[in-house]
């Protein structure tokens, strides 16, 4: 057994004792704070720097019970210096093992973090750390448990969007947008999407729409925080498809914004090859823009769209079939635009 293995086992057992002590008393022993902080600092250090296989093995023992203990400890602990180190521990653990992301998502931790966000909004440093943790938990797009949906519904989405549209520091706004994009991966049916629903009740979503348009133009996905590969759709592109699935939220983009968006679509559809899953997503977004905006009035880049559609139609590779079907559906739905 390596030194790191022994230290991890020892620290996990000490922290389990702390959790059990906390459970058994209604008051805190403040003299234990320095010891707990020392254990957690060493734990974070090992998880960030030791052999990944050793760390993953020690955390996975007994069906990841050590992580479940730490979540329960976070729930009971009130001291921010300790909670902050627990967040650092969870972050390091998520970077090591994607199963831990699922465990945290299905635990009580997201609900605890949201409660802490609501009580710590005035403390920018604390709030940003909580936002970052929640973004990581949602970043892989795994579905949250049904009982979380009652707490993380339209009110939560409105809370986040109001921060974006309020007069807040840009670094905070950018972090909250990343959280919204990660959270939006939860909703596969746009008609039951609480982010889109929350947008409809906003007087304006100017900052949000401008920021995500910038991300799309730069081809950036700010929620790609972990190395674990997933087949999750690009979160920015998904957000656009969801917004443009509804005429009310599609109408929150000005005509000039829509033209910029169409320029991006034309560029991407011209560059992307057959078989690239992103191409289908951009085609789907194209369909939603044609359907739910005033495209017929300005017909921006119409000739470019026709060239792109014709090129896709003429492809002879097997992987083009689904894109060709989608182009056929678009042409049939909007014959006045695409029938020469």
C-alpha positions, 0 to 999 in steps of 0.5 A, spaced: 500 500 500 502 506 498 503 512 502 497 516 499 493 510 499 494 510 507 493 517 508 487 517 504 484 512 508 486 515 514 483 522 512 477 519 510 476 515 516 477 521 520 472 525 516 467 520 517 468 521 525 467 528 524 461 527 521 458 522 526 460 527 531 456 532 528 450 528 527 450 526 535 450 533 538 446 539 536 452 544 538 459 545 534 465 544 537 469 550 535 476 547 537 476 541 532 476 546 526 483 547 525 484 539 525 478 538 520 481 544 515 488 540 516 485 534 514 481 537 508 487 541 505 491 534 505 485 531 502 485 536 496 492 536 495 492 528 494 486 528 490 490 534 485 497 531 485 497 523 487 496 517 482 489 518 479 488 510 479 490 510 487 485 516 488 479 513 484 480 506 487 480 509 495 474 513 493 470 508 490 471 503 496 464 501 499 460 504 493 463 511 494 461 511 501 466 516 503 463 521 498 456 520 501 459 521 508 462 528 505 456 530 502 452 529 509 458 532 512 457 538 508 449 538 509 450 539 517 456 543 517 455 551 518 462 553 518 464 556 511 472 555 511 470 547 512 464 548 507 469 551 502 474 546 502 469 540 502 467 544 495 474 543 493 474 536 495 468 535 491 471 539 485 477 535 485 474 528 485 469 530 479 475 531 475 478 524 477 472 520 476 465 521 472 461 517 476 462 521 482 459 527 478 453 522 478 453 521 485 453 528 487 448 530 482 443 525 485 445 527 492 442 532 496 448 536 495 445 540 489 439 542 493 444 544 499 448 549 494 442 552 491 440 554 499 447 556 500 447 561 494 440 564 496 443 566 503 450 568 500 448 572 494 451 578 498 458 575 498 461 575 491 467 570 493 462 565 496 457 565 491 462 564 485 465 558 488 458 555 489 456 557 482 462 553 479 461 547 483 453 547 481 456 548 474 460 542 474 455 537 477 450 539 471 456 539 466 455 532 464 448 533 462 446 527 466 438 527 468 437 529 476 432 525 480 425 527 479 425 530 487 430 535 485 425 538 479 421 541 485 426 545 488 430 546 481 424 549 477 422 555 474 423 559 480 431 557 480 432 559 473 428 566 474 433 567 480 439 565 475 437 569 469 435 575 474 442 575 476 445 575 469 440 581 467 441 585 473 447 590 474 452 585 477 460 584 475 461 581 469 465 575 472 459 573 476 454 574 470 459 569 465 459 564 471 452 564 472 451 563 464 455 557 464 451 554 470 444 556 466 447 552 460 449 546 464 442 546 467 439 547 461 442 540 459 437 537 463 431 539 459 430 534 453 423 537 451 423 544 449 415 545 451 417 543 459 424 547 459 424 551 465 429 556 463 425 557 456 419 558 461 423 563 466 425 567 460 418 568 457 417 572 464 423 577 463 422 584 461 428 583 457 434 578 456 438 583 452 445 581 456 443 573 456 442 573 448 448 577 447 453 573 451 450 567 448 451 569 441 458 571 442 459 564 445 456 561 439 460 565 434 467 563 438 465 556 438 466 556 445 462 551 450 464 554 457 461 548 461 466 543 458 470 543 465 471 536 466 476 531 461 470 526 461 468 525 454 460 525 453 456 525 447 452 531 450 450 536 445 454 543 445 450 547 451 450 553 447 447 550 441 442 547 445 440 553 448 439 556 442 435 551 439 431 551 445 430 558 445 428 558 438 423 553 439 418 558 442 416 564 438 416 568 444 423 567 446 425 567 439 422 574 439 427 576 444 433 577 439 432 583 435 432 582 427 440 584 427 441 579 432 438 574 428 442 576 422 448 575 426 446 568 428 444 566 421 451 569 418 454 564 424 449 558 421 451 559 414 459 559 416 458 553 420 454 549 415 459 551 409 464 548 413 462 542 417 462 535 413 457 530 413 457 525 419 459 531 424 453 531 429 454 538 430 451 539 422 445 536 424 444 541 430 445 547 426 440 545 421 435 544 426 436 551 429 436 553 422 429 550 421 427 553 428 429 560 426 425 560 419 419 557 423 419 562 429 422 569 427 420 574 421 425 570 417 420 571 411 421 579 411 428 579 410 430 573 407 438 574 410 443 569 406 437 566 403 442 564 397 447 561 401 442 557 405 439 554 398 447 553 396 448 549 402 441 545 402 443 543 394 450 541 396 447 536 402 442 533 397 448 532 392 452 528 397 453 521 396 455 518 403 451 514 407 452 518 413 448 524 410 442 521 410 439 524 416 441 531 414 438 530 407 432 528 410 432 534 415 433 539 409 428 535 405 423 537 411 425 544 411 424 545 404 417 542 404 415 546 410 418 553 407 416 552 399 415 559 398 423 560 400 426 554 397 423 552 391 426 556 385 
